[in-house]
């Protein structure tokens, strides 16, 4: 096998040190190996980058080891060094021969023959947006944890507010929590704070009759302070995100038209995937990179069940959340598709991942410049529904049916669009 590169380097990345192997030689000859070590301080990385350039090495490969690859990339990429970041599972060395230098040499040899598939790394602008978007996601998760802690304290004090209201942190719920934080525990006073319409109004006083102590009130006060602080931080991050995404307001608006995706999720999608779709072959490749596409598992001509491939965890989380919302949008194509898939697959979670896959394909095409058109709720053909009802009646009468394959038939549409809801330009 002929080598494709003559001057390459492989880097085994760690928190404090880098193990570097440089291979220099003609494609048909055995290369000369040189080994280096350096620390991960910025000055040392800069000096090592200049050393590589002196040796004529402009092609460097390394594993995507946690967060530790980013300092190396941030320093070497502006120097004109082409840094390829590969998936660690794709470039594992032979077991039993693992040392830092052996790993770096193995990476260099793979890169010399062009056998490392580069991971997608967005431009610096989108990396900064991604940092803000993921920070907002972390704050949102922290907010949910605080809400759960408040609920636990309420339950510990015999308050069953969550049993009579849909949202403990609604308008009336927050008023009640503020009163408890001030030390008010009488059920009559707490009930008077309920000003919104509640279906089970007659049960509110029962739910607020409690065994609260001063310690409960103190903890509730601390948690409410934390709750408001996190909400203020989330608002601050969102304002910064809106500033960063202003040049792409048209894409945010286009993504917002998709059921289940609001402005915040649209901004998160742009931050994770950027706006340049040239790095992906097609919408299938994009869905696989997002982590919502099942892998291939075929042996001896038989296809076996396979799990979703590992992809971008941030984008996968956003797409699953969007799929959850899309399945609740009345009159939506995704709502109807979700119902049919959940019935056929026997799992609501699998059906949501399938809807997330469809949403990923739609997102790819919109970012590529196409237009979205909602198909609407797709009902089954009446004749097929009648066949289904007759089959159910026959089974109820004891007739055994073994060879009937049932499949819902979509009704005919005059608008020519793809099943994902995309109208191509």
Secondary structure, 3 states (H helix, E strand, C coil): CCCCCCEEEEEEECCCEEEEEEEECCCCCCCEEEEEEEECCHHHHHHHHHHHHHCCCCEEEEECCCCHHHHHHHHHHHHCCEEEEECHHHCCCCCCCCCHHHHHHHHHHHHHCCCCCECCCCCHHHHHHHHHHHHHHHHHHHHHHHHHHHHHHHHHCCCCHHHCCCCCCCHHHHHHHHHHHCCCCCHHHHHHCCCCCCCCHHHHHHHHCCCCCHHHHHHHHHHHHHHHHHHHHHHHHHHHHHHHCHHHHHHHHHHHCCCCCCHHHHHHHHHHHCCCHHHCCCHHHHHHHHCCCECCCEECCEECCCCECCCCHHHHHHHHHHHHHHCCCCCCHHHHHHHHHHHHHCCHHHHHHHHHHHHHHHHHHHHCCCEECCCCCCCECHHHHHHHHHHHHHHHCCCCCCCCCCCCCECCCCCCCCCCCEECC
